[in-house]
Amino acid sequence: MKRIAEPASALRGRIGHAIFSRVAGPDGPDNRARIHGTPGPRWFAPESPVRRVHGDASMFIGGLSALLLQSLHPLAMAAVAAHSGFRGDPWGRLQRTSTFLAATTYGTADSAQRAVDRVRAVHDTVRGTAPDGREYRASDPHLLCWVHVAEVDMFLRAHQRYGAGPLDDAGCDGYVAGMARIATALGVPDPPVDRAQLAERLAAYRDELHATPDALATARFLLLDPPVPLLARLPYGVLAANAVSLLPSWASRELRVPRMPAEGLCVRPLGAAVTAGIRWALAPTRPAA
């Protein structure tokens, strides 16, 4: 039995290392040790809904869905297209985002605040004119709120569908309330604190949302031409199909991305399987007895 377990453990270690290094970057191990190992008060308790959602592999699907939905605000998309460099350095952008989420979710309160301060400093420098002639500022509270509510909605939907332990009603509201703490620190005025308020806020943006050429190009990049190795294309394709399945129907129509027929019979089970595989690969290894 030991001879069988050892190769399986080694395989899990290799896959887990490959995934973590892509998502967290070369500084990932040091950042993880610092974020988790530094003593001090945290913004979120160990069993909080925010930690449960952000610590689950369903975030791989929720993150893709959030990027797609966020792209439908023309001013937010214009800022990303002009300033983020996501096409030239997509992994770098992902690694910076994952480090921010880790710091605010698991780090000390001081570390979380420093992460927020760095993001706000960057936002203060991001401004310009969209292709339609309107000016934008990344620090605009209205745009910040859109990015926030789209992210929270997609992260939570992904967790409820693909997470290892979906939250109950109180937990879902607790997640929205917990994320409001981060949003407030980033400069979002009066963020939603439960699912009802979240739905109202999302609906209030509907008339402002449509797919620009940059949004369509982003969807093609994320879904059809992702910067992933050949061997990872199939599981990534499954994640992408499930990310699309999470979107509201109007959003997938705007982005011109097809929905698979009978999603519940094929797409979702495959998404659950790939998510479970990522969860297995990233699970902490236990020392041999």
N, C-alpha and C positions, 0 to 999 in steps of 0.2 A: 504493500500500500504506500510505503514511503517513497518508493521509486516512481510511482504514478503521481503522487502529490507534488513532488519537487519540480518536475517539468511544468506542471500546470501553474505552480506558483511562479516559476521563472517566466512563463509566457505572460501571466498577468502583470508581472513587474515590468516587462518590456513594453507591453501595450500601454499600461498606466503611465510609464515614464514618457512615452511618445506623446500621449494626449496632454499630459500636464506640461511638458516642455513647450508644446505649441501654444497652449492657452496662457500659461504663466510667464513664459520667456526664460532667458538664461538666468535671470535673477530670482526666478520663482522659488527655489528651495530656501534661499536666504530670506526672501520676503515672507514666506510661510512661517519660518522659524521665528522671525521677529514679530509678525502679526499675532501669532498664536501664543508665543512664549513670553512676551512682555507682560509683567503683572500690572494690574490696575483695573479700575472700573471700566465697563463696556457700555455701549449704547444699548446692546441687546443681550438678554440673558440666554444661557445655553439652549433652553427649550423654547425660545421665542419662535413665532411663526416666520419671522424674517430669516432666522438661521435655518429653519427647516426647509424653506423654499430654496434659499441660495446654496444650501449644501447638497442639493439633489441633482442628479444627472439630467433631470428634465429641463434644467437651465440651458442645455445645448439647443433644445428646440425653442424654448421661450425666447432666448436671445436672438435667434434668427427671425422669429415672428415679430419681435419688437423692432428690429431694424427695418423690416419691410413696412410695418405700420407707421413708424415714425417718418419714413421717407415721403409720406403722402401730404405732409404740410410743406407747401412750396418754399416758405422762408427757412424752415428748419433744414430742408434738403439743400437749398442754395448754400447755407452756411457749411454743411458737411462737404458738399462738392468742392467748395472753394478753399476750405481751410483744413480739413481733417487728413487728407492724404491717404484715405482708406484703400484706394486702389493701388497706390504705389507701395504702401506698407500695411496691408490689411492685418497681418499678424501682430505688428507692433501696436496698432490701434486696439485690437482685441486684448492684448496683454495689458495695456494701460487700463482698459475698462475693467478687466478681471481683477487687477490689483486694487483699483478703487473700490470695487464691490467687496473684496476680501477685507480691506482696511476698515470700511465703514460697518461691515457686518460682524467681524470677529475681533478687530483690533481694539486697543484701549480707546477711551474717549478722546484722549489727546491725539492719538494717531488718526482717528476718524476725522477729527476737526482739521488736522493738517492736510489730510487728503482732500477734504472739501475746499479748504483755502486754496490749494493748488489748482483745482478745477475752476474755481471762481476767478482766479487770476488769469487763467487761459481764456475763459469766457469774455473777460473784459477787453481782450485784444481782438476778438473775432467780430468783425462787422463788415458790411459791404452792401452791394446792391444786387438784388436778384435779377434774373433774366427778364422778369416782367416789369422792372423798373422800381420796385419797392425796396426800401432800405431794410436791413435786418441787423440785429445785434444778438449775439448768443446769450447775452445777459438779460435780454428782454423777458420779464416774468411770464408773459403770455406764451412765449415759445418754450421756456423752461417747463411750464406746466404741461404743455402738450407732450414733450419728450417724457416727462415723468409719468403721466397717466397712461400713455401708450405702453411704456415699459412695465409698469405695475400690472396692467391688465394682462399682457401677454405672459409675463413671468408666472402670474397666478393661474391663468388658464392652463399653461403647460404643466404646472405642478399638479393641478387637480386631475388632469387627464393621464399624465405619464409618471407622476411622482410615486415613490415607494410607499408613502403614507399620506394620502390626500388629507387636507385640513377639514375640520368640521366648519359649520357656519361661523361660529365665534372665532375660529382660527383664521378664516378667510378675512373677516373684518379686522382681526388683529394684525394681519399682514399689511393690509392697506394703511392702517393706523401707524404701524411701525415704519413703513416706507415714507410716511408723511414727515417723520422726524428728519430723514435725510433730505427730503425735498425742501423743507423749511430752511435747513442749513445752507442749501444751494441757492436760495433766493426765490423759491416758489411761494407766493402768498396764498394762505388759506388752502392748502392741498386737501384732497378728499381723505376722510378718515374711516370710511367703511365702503362696502361694495355699492350700496345705493348711490352714495355721493360720487363714487368713481364712474358709475354708468352715466349719471347726469352730466358730469364734466366731459366725458368722452363725446356724448351726444351733442354738447354745446359747440364742439369744434367741427361737426360734420360739414357744415356749409363752407368751411375754409379749405377742405381737403380735396385734392385731386392729384393725379399722377402727372408730373412734369417729365420732360425728356430725361432729366437727371435721375428721377425716381425710377423710370423704366429701365435705364441703363444700370442702376444699382440692383434692381431685381434680377436682371439678366446675369450680372456679375455674381451675385450671391447664390443664385439657383442653378445657372447653367455653366458658368465658367469659374468655379471657386478655386482658390489657390491651395488645393490639397493634393497630396501625392496620389498617384494612380490607384494604389491599393486601397486608399481610403474613399475613392469616389463612390462606390456602392453604398457603404453605410452613410456617407454624407448625403447622398441622394435621398435616402430614406428619411434622414433628419429634415432635409429641405422640403420634401413632400408633406411631412407632418407639420412643419412650420406654416406652410401655406394653408393646410387644413384648419389651423387654429384661427386664421384671419376671418373677420366678418366677410360675408359674401361680396358686399359692395367693394371692399378693399381689394380682394383678389381680382375682381372685374376691372377695377381702376388700373391695377398693375399688369393686367393682361396675362395673368398666370393661370393656367388651367387647373381646375379641381378634378381630382381623380374620381371616377364613378364608384359608388359603393365604398366610400372611405372607411366605414366601420368594419368592412369585411377584410380589407387588405392593408390599407395605409396605416391605420391606427395599430393593429397588431404588430406590424413590422416596426413601427415607431417605438412601441413598448419594448419589443425585443432588443432593438439597438440601444435604447436607453438603459435597459437592464444590463447589457454588455458593458457599456461605459461605466455604469455604477460598479459592476464587478471589478473592472480593471483599475478603478481609482480607489477601491476600498483599501484601508490601511492593512498592511500585511502583519500577520501575527508571528512572533518568534516561534521557531520549532520547539516542541517539548523535549 
